[in-house]
Amino acid sequence: MEVLRRSSVFAAEVMEVFDRSPTDKELVSQAKALCRDYINSRLIRAGVSWSKPECSAPVPGGKLAEVSTILLRLGDELEYIRPNVYRNIARQLNISLHSETVVSDAFLAVAAQIFTAGITWGKVVSLYAVAAGLAVDCVRHAQPAMVHTIVDCLGEFVRKTLVTWLKRRGGWADITKCVVNTDPSLRSHWLVAAVCSFGHFLKAIFFVLLPER
């Protein structure tokens, strides 16, 4: 009986490790790692040189690497649907890239507007596409330090707005369900909704920021 009891306790402890929800800190840290990987991919694609090791290092291997691959794949689809929406973000928002406050405020305003009507994985992908587009603008305009500002802002937004939603889904790995046995036409519709949403609020954000900039 003692052996059986110990076996049961051990099994329970193992299941607890596998079943436990990620902590807020872990989710935010993963969000920032995914953001750095996404931005680095877009900088390479844009042919923009970037030598900072903290932004060129890939995300750790394992499940997070898989999440990053899927996030980038969905981002490719999203940006393919509307190639001009996620480029020249700073110009579309009519903001200066020389002020950390301006960049932070603009990004957080856009992020808040994306999720006004609720949270979906499509909108999460859109958030990362905006961050990467703005980061490319910053590096192109000789403001590479702003990349870290954007990553930190995204992490803070995730902490305040997305952590609870992510925890209910068991963490970032839930995004993998978006590409498993999914009808391509349905996924395209899902992504189009995110693009259309961004297109509408971009104009609203522009008019909000314009008087102050």
Accessible surface in RSA format (square Angstrom, percent):
REM  Atomic radii and reference values for relative SASA: ProtOr
REM  Chains: A
REM  Algorithm: Lee & Richards
REM  Probe-radius: 1.40
REM  Slices: 20
REM RES _ NUM      All-atoms   Total-Side   Main-Chain    Non-polar    All polar
REM                ABS   REL    ABS   REL    ABS   REL    ABS   REL    ABS   REL
RES MET A   1   186.57  96.6 149.89  99.2  36.69  87.3 125.67 106.8  60.90  80.7
RES GLU A   2    83.98  48.2  77.83  58.9   6.15  14.6  48.78  94.4  35.19  28.7
RES VAL A   3   112.20  73.8 110.99 100.5   1.21   2.9 111.77  97.1   0.43   1.2
RES LEU A   4   118.01  65.7 117.15  83.8   0.86   2.1 117.35  82.4   0.66   1.8
RES ARG A   5   133.63  56.1 127.23  64.9   6.40  15.2  67.44  92.2  66.19  40.1
RES ARG A   6   155.11  65.1 149.45  76.2   5.66  13.5  46.39  63.4 108.72  65.9
RES SER A   7    60.80  51.4  50.98  68.0   9.82  22.6  34.60  73.7  26.20  36.7
RES SER A   8    71.85  60.7  61.06  81.5  10.79  24.8  37.15  79.1  34.70  48.6
RES VAL A   9    67.29  44.3  64.11  58.0   3.18   7.7  67.19  58.4   0.10   0.3
RES PHE A  10   135.28  67.7 134.10  83.1   1.18   3.1 135.06  81.9   0.23   0.6
RES ALA A  11    51.11  47.0  47.74  73.7   3.37   7.7  50.91  71.7   0.19   0.5
RES ALA A  12    61.28  56.3  48.51  74.9  12.77  29.0  56.32  79.3   4.96  13.1
RES GLU A  13    94.93  54.5  92.86  70.3   2.07   4.9  36.04  69.7  58.90  48.1
RES VAL A  14    53.12  35.0  50.56  45.8   2.57   6.2  53.12  46.2   0.00   0.0
RES MET A  15   107.29  55.6 107.25  71.0   0.04   0.1  79.55  67.6  27.74  36.7
RES GLU A  16   118.50  68.0 111.21  84.1   7.29  17.4  41.62  80.5  76.88  62.8
RES VAL A  17   101.19  66.6  91.00  82.4  10.19  24.6  91.91  79.9   9.28  25.2
RES PHE A  18   160.13  80.1 128.53  79.6  31.60  82.2 132.36  80.2  27.77  79.5
RES ASP A  19    97.61  68.4  69.58  69.3  28.03  66.3  32.27  75.9  65.34  65.2
RES ARG A  20   129.23  54.3 105.32  53.7  23.91  56.9  55.70  76.1  73.53  44.6
RES SER A  21    61.93  52.3  45.20  60.3  16.73  38.5  16.00  34.1  45.93  64.3
RES PRO A  22    21.94  16.0  19.25  17.6   2.69   9.8  21.21  17.5   0.73   4.5
RES THR A  23    65.08  46.3  61.34  62.2   3.75   8.9  62.16  83.5   2.93   4.4
RES ASP A  24    66.29  46.4  63.95  63.7   2.34   5.5  23.14  54.5  43.15  43.0
RES LYS A  25   173.40  84.6 164.77 101.1   8.63  20.5 113.37 102.0  60.03  63.9
RES GLU A  26    59.07  33.9  55.59  42.1   3.48   8.3  30.75  59.5  28.32  23.1
RES LEU A  27     0.04   0.0   0.04   0.0   0.00   0.0   0.04   0.0   0.00   0.0
RES VAL A  28    23.68  15.6  23.68  21.4   0.00   0.0  23.68  20.6   0.00   0.0
RES SER A  29    64.64  54.6  58.83  78.5   5.81  13.4  25.72  54.8  38.91  54.5
RES GLN A  30    55.14  30.8  54.22  39.6   0.92   2.2  10.33  22.0  44.81  34.0
RES ALA A  31     0.00   0.0   0.00   0.0   0.00   0.0   0.00   0.0   0.00   0.0
RES LYS A  32    54.57  26.6  54.57  33.5   0.00   0.0  11.84  10.7  42.72  45.5
RES ALA A  33    14.33  13.2  12.44  19.2   1.88   4.3  13.33  18.8   0.99   2.6
RES LEU A  34     0.52   0.3   0.05   0.0   0.48   1.2   0.05   0.0   0.48   1.3
RES CYS A  35     0.54   0.4   0.54   0.6   0.00   0.0   0.00   0.0   0.54   0.6
RES ARG A  36    68.83  28.9  68.75  35.0   0.07   0.2   7.94  10.9  60.88  36.9
RES ASP A  37    22.43  15.7  20.68  20.6   1.74   4.1   0.09   0.2  22.33  22.3
RES TYR A  38     1.20   0.6   1.10   0.6   0.09   0.2   1.13   0.8   0.07   0.1
RES ILE A  39     0.51   0.3   0.51   0.4   0.00   0.0   0.51   0.4   0.00   0.0
RES ASN A  40    22.85  15.8  22.82  22.1   0.03   0.1   0.49   1.2  22.36  21.6
RES SER A  41    32.03  27.1  24.85  33.2   7.17  16.5  12.80  27.3  19.22  26.9
RES ARG A  42    13.12   5.5  11.65   5.9   1.47   3.5   6.99   9.6   6.13   3.7
RES LEU A  43     0.89   0.5   0.89   0.6   0.00   0.0   0.89   0.6   0.00   0.0
RES ILE A  44   121.42  69.1 106.36  79.2  15.07  36.3 110.44  79.5  10.98  29.8
RES ARG A  45   136.57  57.3 102.27  52.1  34.31  81.7  69.67  95.2  66.90  40.5
RES ALA A  46    37.21  34.2   9.41  14.5  27.80  63.2  20.50  28.9  16.71  44.3
RES GLY A  47    68.93  85.0   0.00   N/A  68.93  85.0  36.20  99.3  32.73  73.3
RES VAL A  48    25.59  16.8  14.66  13.3  10.93  26.3  18.64  16.2   6.95  18.8
RES SER A  49   104.00  87.9  82.47 110.1  21.53  49.6  56.60 120.5  47.40  66.4
RES TRP A  50    35.57  14.3   9.30   4.5  26.27  61.7  12.29   6.6  23.28  37.8
RES SER A  51   106.75  90.2  79.50 106.1  27.25  62.8  53.42 113.8  53.32  74.7
RES LYS A  52    92.69  45.2  92.27  56.6   0.42   1.0  35.67  32.1  57.02  60.7
RES PRO A  53    94.48  68.9  90.94  82.9   3.54  12.9  92.93  76.7   1.55   9.6
RES GLU A  54    86.84  49.9  73.60  55.7  13.24  31.5  49.41  95.6  37.43  30.6
RES CYS A  55     0.15   0.1   0.15   0.2   0.00   0.0   0.04   0.1   0.11   0.1
RES SER A  56    49.77  42.1  36.14  48.2  13.63  31.4  21.26  45.3  28.51  39.9
RES ALA A  57    56.15  51.6  44.28  68.3  11.86  27.0  49.44  69.6   6.70  17.8
RES PRO A  58   107.36  78.2  92.23  84.1  15.13  55.0  93.10  76.9  14.26  88.6
RES VAL A  59    15.83  10.4   5.35   4.8  10.48  25.3   7.92   6.9   7.91  21.5
RES PRO A  60    87.48  63.8  75.33  68.7  12.16  44.2  87.44  72.2   0.04   0.3
RES GLY A  61    63.58  78.4   0.00   N/A  63.58  78.4  34.82  95.5  28.76  64.4
RES GLY A  62    60.25  74.3   0.00   N/A  60.25  74.3  40.92 112.3  19.34  43.3
RES LYS A  63   115.87  56.5 104.17  63.9  11.71  27.9  69.27  62.3  46.61  49.6
RES LEU A  64    27.31  15.2  23.44  16.8   3.88   9.7  24.86  17.5   2.45   6.6
RES ALA A  65    31.97  29.4  29.69  45.8   2.29   5.2  30.51  43.0   1.46   3.9
RES GLU A  66    75.65  43.4  69.20  52.4   6.45  15.4  32.87  63.6  42.78  34.9
RES VAL A  67     2.29   1.5   2.29   2.1   0.00   0.0   2.29   2.0   0.00   0.0
RES SER A  68     3.81   3.2   3.73   5.0   0.07   0.2   2.20   4.7   1.60   2.2
RES THR A  69    77.09  54.8  73.54  74.6   3.55   8.5  48.96  65.8  28.14  42.5
RES ILE A  70     8.14   4.6   8.14   6.1   0.00   0.0   8.14   5.9   0.00   0.0
RES LEU A  71     1.47   0.8   1.47   1.1   0.00   0.0   1.47   1.0   0.00   0.0
RES LEU A  72    32.86  18.3  32.86  23.5   0.00   0.0  32.86  23.1   0.00   0.0
RES ARG A  73   111.63  46.9 109.03  55.6   2.60   6.2  40.71  55.6  70.91  43.0
RES LEU A  74     0.00   0.0   0.00   0.0   0.00   0.0   0.00   0.0   0.00   0.0
RES GLY A  75     0.00   0.0   0.00   N/A   0.00   0.0   0.00   0.0   0.00   0.0
RES ASP A  76    66.17  46.3  61.17  60.9   5.00  11.8  25.60  60.2  40.57  40.5
RES GLU A  77    45.05  25.9  41.52  31.4   3.53   8.4  31.72  61.4  13.33  10.9
RES LEU A  78     0.00   0.0   0.00   0.0   0.00   0.0   0.00   0.0   0.00   0.0
RES GLU A  79    20.37  11.7  18.35  13.9   2.02   4.8  10.92  21.1   9.45   7.7
RES TYR A  80   184.80  86.3 169.82  96.6  14.98  39.0 127.96  96.2  56.84  70.1
RES ILE A  81    52.97  30.1  30.74  22.9  22.23  53.6  36.04  26.0  16.93  45.9
RES ARG A  82   100.80  42.3  99.80  50.9   1.00   2.4  25.06  34.2  75.75  45.9
RES PRO A  83    58.53  42.7  56.91  51.9   1.62   5.9  57.36  47.4   1.18   7.3
RES ASN A  84   113.78  78.5 106.22 102.7   7.56  18.2  32.22  77.6  81.56  78.8
RES VAL A  85    22.97  15.1  20.65  18.7   2.32   5.6  22.97  20.0   0.00   0.0
RES TYR A  86     8.07   3.8   2.02   1.2   6.05  15.7   2.02   1.5   6.05   7.5
RES ARG A  87   137.54  57.8 133.57  68.1   3.98   9.5  45.76  62.5  91.79  55.6
RES ASN A  88    60.21  41.5  55.78  53.9   4.43  10.7   5.30  12.8  54.91  53.1
RES ILE A  89     0.24   0.1   0.24   0.2   0.00   0.0   0.24   0.2   0.00   0.0
RES ALA A  90     8.56   7.9   7.99  12.3   0.56   1.3   8.17  11.5   0.39   1.0
RES ARG A  91   184.88  77.6 163.75  83.5  21.13  50.3  73.25 100.1 111.63  67.7
RES GLN A  92    55.50  31.0  38.75  28.3  16.75  39.9  32.58  69.4  22.92  17.4
RES LEU A  93     0.94   0.5   0.84   0.6   0.10   0.2   0.84   0.6   0.10   0.3
RES ASN A  94    68.97  47.6  60.87  58.8   8.10  19.5   8.27  19.9  60.70  58.7
RES ILE A  95    17.41   9.9   0.00   0.0  17.41  42.0   2.82   2.0  14.58  39.6
RES SER A  96    57.99  49.0  44.74  59.7  13.25  30.5  46.20  98.4  11.79  16.5
RES LEU A  97     8.81   4.9   6.47   4.6   2.34   5.9   6.47   4.5   2.34   6.3
RES HIS A  98   134.48  73.5 108.16  75.2  26.31  67.3  79.67  82.1  54.81  63.8
RES SER A  99    38.79  32.8  34.22  45.7   4.57  10.5  27.11  57.7  11.68  16.4
RES GLU A 100   108.00  62.0 102.44  77.5   5.56  13.2  23.57  45.6  84.43  68.9
RES THR A 101    89.15  63.4  84.22  85.4   4.93  11.7  51.81  69.6  37.34  56.5
RES VAL A 102    20.72  13.6  20.72  18.8   0.00   0.0  20.72  18.0   0.00   0.0
RES VAL A 103     0.31   0.2   0.31   0.3   0.00   0.0   0.31   0.3   0.00   0.0
RES SER A 104    19.71  16.7  19.47  26.0   0.24   0.6  13.97  29.8   5.74   8.0
RES ASP A 105    62.47  43.8  56.54  56.3   5.93  14.0  15.22  35.8  47.26  47.1
RES ALA A 106     0.00   0.0   0.00   0.0   0.00   0.0   0.00   0.0   0.00   0.0
RES PHE A 107     0.48   0.2   0.48   0.3   0.00   0.0   0.48   0.3   0.00   0.0
RES LEU A 108    61.82  34.4  59.26  42.4   2.56   6.4  59.62  41.9   2.19   5.9
RES ALA A 109    29.32  27.0  17.92  27.7  11.40  25.9  27.04  38.1   2.28   6.0
RES VAL A 110     0.56   0.4   0.56   0.5   0.00   0.0   0.56   0.5   0.00   0.0
RES ALA A 111     0.01   0.0   0.00   0.0   0.01   0.0   0.01   0.0   0.00   0.0
RES ALA A 112    56.18  51.7  46.43  71.6   9.75  22.2  49.60  69.9   6.58  17.4
RES GLN A 113    64.49  36.1  58.78  43.0   5.72  13.6   1.25   2.7  63.25  48.0
RES ILE A 114     3.30   1.9   1.74   1.3   1.57   3.8   1.74   1.3   1.57   4.3
RES PHE A 115    14.75   7.4   2.79   1.7  11.96  31.1   3.20   1.9  11.55  33.0
RES THR A 116    97.68  69.5  65.28  66.2  32.39  77.2  65.71  88.3  31.97  48.3
RES ALA A 117    94.07  86.5  54.45  84.0  39.62  90.1  65.64  92.4  28.44  75.3
RES GLY A 118    33.16  40.9   0.00   N/A  33.16  40.9  31.16  85.5   2.00   4.5
RES ILE A 119    44.65  25.4  25.60  19.1  19.05  45.9  25.60  18.4  19.05  51.7
RES THR A 120    59.25  42.1  56.07  56.8   3.18   7.6  54.49  73.2   4.76   7.2
RES TRP A 121    18.75   7.5  15.96   7.7   2.78   6.5  15.96   8.5   2.78   4.5
RES GLY A 122     0.91   1.1   0.00   N/A   0.91   1.1   0.91   2.5   0.00   0.0
RES LYS A 123    28.13  13.7  28.13  17.3   0.00   0.0  18.27  16.4   9.86  10.5
RES VAL A 124     0.10   0.1   0.10   0.1   0.00   0.0   0.10   0.1   0.00   0.0
RES VAL A 125     0.00   0.0   0.00   0.0   0.00   0.0   0.00   0.0   0.00   0.0
RES SER A 126     0.77   0.7   0.77   1.0   0.00   0.0   0.51   1.1   0.26   0.4
RES LEU A 127     0.11   0.1   0.11   0.1   0.00   0.0   0.11   0.1   0.00   0.0
RES TYR A 128     0.71   0.3   0.17   0.1   0.55   1.4   0.17   0.1   0.55   0.7
RES ALA A 129     1.37   1.3   0.00   0.0   1.37   3.1   0.01   0.0   1.36   3.6
RES VAL A 130     0.77   0.5   0.77   0.7   0.00   0.0   0.77   0.7   0.00   0.0
RES ALA A 131     0.19   0.2   0.19   0.3   0.00   0.0   0.19   0.3   0.00   0.0
RES ALA A 132     1.50   1.4   1.50   2.3   0.00   0.0   1.50   2.1   0.00   0.0
RES GLY A 133     8.75  10.8   0.00   N/A   8.75  10.8   7.72  21.2   1.03   2.3
RES LEU A 134     0.64   0.4   0.64   0.5   0.00   0.0   0.64   0.5   0.00   0.0
RES ALA A 135     0.00   0.0   0.00   0.0   0.00   0.0   0.00   0.0   0.00   0.0
RES VAL A 136    13.79   9.1  13.79  12.5   0.00   0.0  13.79  12.0   0.00   0.0
RES ASP A 137     6.42   4.5   6.26   6.2   0.16   0.4   1.77   4.2   4.65   4.6
RES CYS A 138     0.00   0.0   0.00   0.0   0.00   0.0   0.00   0.0   0.00   0.0
RES VAL A 139    18.10  11.9   7.67   6.9  10.43  25.1   7.67   6.7  10.43  28.3
RES ARG A 140   137.01  57.5 100.81  51.4  36.20  86.2  38.51  52.6  98.50  59.7
RES HIS A 141   107.04  58.5  94.33  65.6  12.71  32.5  70.87  73.0  36.17  42.1
RES ALA A 142    80.40  73.9  58.99  91.0  21.41  48.7  66.33  93.4  14.07  37.3
RES GLN A 143    40.77  22.8  39.12  28.6   1.65   3.9   1.65   3.5  39.12  29.7
RES PRO A 144    51.64  37.6  51.64  47.1   0.00   0.0  51.64  42.6   0.00   0.0
RES ALA A 145    71.34  65.6  64.95 100.2   6.39  14.5  67.28  94.7   4.06  10.8
RES MET A 146    15.39   8.0  15.35  10.2   0.04   0.1  13.37  11.4   2.03   2.7
RES VAL A 147     0.03   0.0   0.03   0.0   0.00   0.0   0.03   0.0   0.00   0.0
RES HIS A 148    55.93  30.6  54.75  38.1   1.18   3.0  39.88  41.1  16.05  18.7
RES THR A 149    16.31  11.6  11.75  11.9   4.56  10.9   8.20  11.0   8.11  12.3
RES ILE A 150     0.50   0.3   0.14   0.1   0.37   0.9   0.50   0.4   0.00   0.0
RES VAL A 151     3.99   2.6   3.99   3.6   0.00   0.0   3.99   3.5   0.00   0.0
RES ASP A 152    75.31  52.8  69.20  68.9   6.12  14.5  25.13  59.1  50.18  50.0
RES CYS A 153    12.77   9.7  10.31  11.5   2.46   5.8   2.40   6.1  10.37  11.2
RES LEU A 154     0.00   0.0   0.00   0.0   0.00   0.0   0.00   0.0   0.00   0.0
RES GLY A 155     0.62   0.8   0.00   N/A   0.62   0.8   0.62   1.7   0.00   0.0
RES GLU A 156    64.00  36.7  60.66  45.9   3.34   8.0  31.05  60.1  32.95  26.9
RES PHE A 157    15.26   7.6  13.31   8.2   1.95   5.1  15.26   9.2   0.00   0.0
RES VAL A 158     0.00   0.0   0.00   0.0   0.00   0.0   0.00   0.0   0.00   0.0
RES ARG A 159   121.38  51.0 108.04  55.1  13.34  31.8  39.51  54.0  81.87  49.6
RES LYS A 160   145.68  71.1 107.29  65.8  38.39  91.4  60.33  54.3  85.35  90.9
RES THR A 161    56.08  39.9  38.17  38.7  17.91  42.7  30.55  41.0  25.53  38.6
RES LEU A 162     0.09   0.1   0.09   0.1   0.00   0.0   0.09   0.1   0.00   0.0
RES VAL A 163     7.36   4.8   6.85   6.2   0.52   1.2   6.85   5.9   0.52   1.4
RES THR A 164    90.02  64.0  86.76  88.0   3.26   7.8  53.32  71.6  36.70  55.5
RES TRP A 165    13.26   5.3  12.47   6.0   0.78   1.8  10.49   5.6   2.77   4.5
RES LEU A 166     0.08   0.0   0.08   0.1   0.00   0.0   0.08   0.1   0.00   0.0
RES LYS A 167    76.89  37.5  68.84  42.2   8.05  19.2  28.80  25.9  48.09  51.2
RES ARG A 168   165.28  69.4 125.51  64.0  39.78  94.7  69.41  94.9  95.87  58.1
RES ARG A 169    90.08  37.8  71.32  36.4  18.76  44.7  21.17  28.9  68.92  41.8
RES GLY A 170    48.87  60.3   0.00   N/A  48.87  60.3  27.26  74.8  21.61  48.4
RES GLY A 171     3.13   3.9   0.00   N/A   3.13   3.9   3.13   8.6   0.00   0.0
RES TRP A 172     5.71   2.3   3.18   1.5   2.53   5.9   3.18   1.7   2.53   4.1
RES ALA A 173    33.35  30.7  28.93  44.7   4.42  10.0  29.27  41.2   4.09  10.8
RES ASP A 174    18.44  12.9  13.37  13.3   5.07  12.0   3.48   8.2  14.96  14.9
RES ILE A 175     0.15   0.1   0.15   0.1   0.00   0.0   0.15   0.1   0.00   0.0
RES THR A 176    16.60  11.8  16.60  16.8   0.00   0.0   4.40   5.9  12.20  18.4
RES LYS A 177   144.50  70.5 131.50  80.7  13.00  31.0  88.12  79.3  56.38  60.1
RES CYS A 178    23.95  18.1  14.50  16.2   9.45  22.2  10.62  26.9  13.33  14.4
RES VAL A 179    29.99  19.7   8.17   7.4  21.83  52.6   8.17   7.1  21.83  59.2
RES VAL A 180    88.72  58.4  76.25  69.0  12.46  30.0  79.32  68.9   9.39  25.5
RES ASN A 181   153.73 106.0 105.70 102.1  48.03 115.6  39.98  96.2 113.75 109.9
RES THR A 182    42.92  30.5  23.88  24.2  19.04  45.4  22.70  30.5  20.21  30.6
RES ASP A 183    69.04  48.4  57.82  57.5  11.22  26.5  21.53  50.7  47.50  47.4
RES PRO A 184    92.33  67.3  90.79  82.8   1.54   5.6  91.51  75.6   0.82   5.1
RES SER A 185    73.44  62.1  58.02  77.4  15.42  35.5  53.78 114.5  19.67  27.6
RES LEU A 186   117.02  65.2 112.69  80.6   4.33  10.9 113.11  79.4   3.91  10.5
RES ARG A 187    37.00  15.5  34.36  17.5   2.64   6.3   4.05   5.5  32.95  20.0
RES SER A 188    46.80  39.5  46.72  62.4   0.08   0.2  22.00  46.8  24.80  34.7
RES HIS A 189   131.30  71.8 126.30  87.8   5.01  12.8  83.33  85.9  47.98  55.8
RES TRP A 190    60.83  24.4  54.47  26.4   6.35  14.9  50.52  26.9  10.31  16.7
RES LEU A 191     0.00   0.0   0.00   0.0   0.00   0.0   0.00   0.0   0.00   0.0
RES VAL A 192    51.09  33.6  51.09  46.2   0.00   0.0  51.09  44.4   0.00   0.0
RES ALA A 193    56.52  52.0  43.87  67.7  12.65  28.8  51.02  71.9   5.50  14.6
RES ALA A 194     4.74   4.4   1.05   1.6   3.70   8.4   3.18   4.5   1.56   4.1
RES VAL A 195     0.21   0.1   0.21   0.2   0.00   0.0   0.21   0.2   0.00   0.0
RES CYS A 196    45.32  34.3  41.46  46.2   3.87   9.1  19.91  50.4  25.42  27.4
RES SER A 197    34.62  29.3  25.64  34.2   8.98  20.7  20.25  43.1  14.37  20.1
RES PHE A 198     0.63   0.3   0.50   0.3   0.13   0.3   0.50   0.3   0.13   0.4
RES GLY A 199    25.74  31.7   0.00   N/A  25.74  31.7  21.95  60.2   3.80   8.5
RES HIS A 200   144.57  79.0 132.69  92.2  11.88  30.4  89.19  91.9  55.38  64.4
RES PHE A 201     9.92   5.0   6.99   4.3   2.93   7.6   9.92   6.0   0.00   0.0
RES LEU A 202    15.74   8.8  15.71  11.2   0.03   0.1  15.71  11.0   0.03   0.1
RES LYS A 203   149.04  72.7 145.99  89.6   3.05   7.3  91.56  82.4  57.49  61.2
RES ALA A 204    47.55  43.7  37.45  57.8  10.10  23.0  46.08  64.9   1.47   3.9
RES ILE A 205     9.12   5.2   9.12   6.8   0.00   0.0   9.12   6.6   0.00   0.0
RES PHE A 206    54.58  27.3  54.58  33.8   0.00   0.0  54.58  33.1   0.00   0.0
RES PHE A 207   134.64  67.4 125.00  77.4   9.63  25.1 125.34  76.0   9.29  26.6
RES VAL A 208    93.26  61.4  82.05  74.3  11.21  27.0  88.46  76.9   4.80  13.0
RES LEU A 209     6.90   3.8   6.90   4.9   0.00   0.0   6.90   4.8   0.00   0.0
RES LEU A 210    70.84  39.4  63.97  45.8   6.87  17.3  64.12  45.0   6.72  18.1
RES PRO A 211   112.18  81.8  68.11  62.1  44.07 160.2  80.16  66.2  32.02 199.0
RES GLU A 212   123.71  71.0  91.01  68.9  32.69  77.8  39.34  76.1  84.37  68.9
RES ARG A 213    93.99  39.5  28.45  14.5  65.54 156.1  32.90  45.0  61.10  37.0
END  Absolute sums over single chains surface
CHAIN  1 A    11207.0       9354.6       1852.5       6717.3       4489.8
END  Absolute sums over all chains
TOTAL         11207.0       9354.6       1852.5       6717.3       4489.8
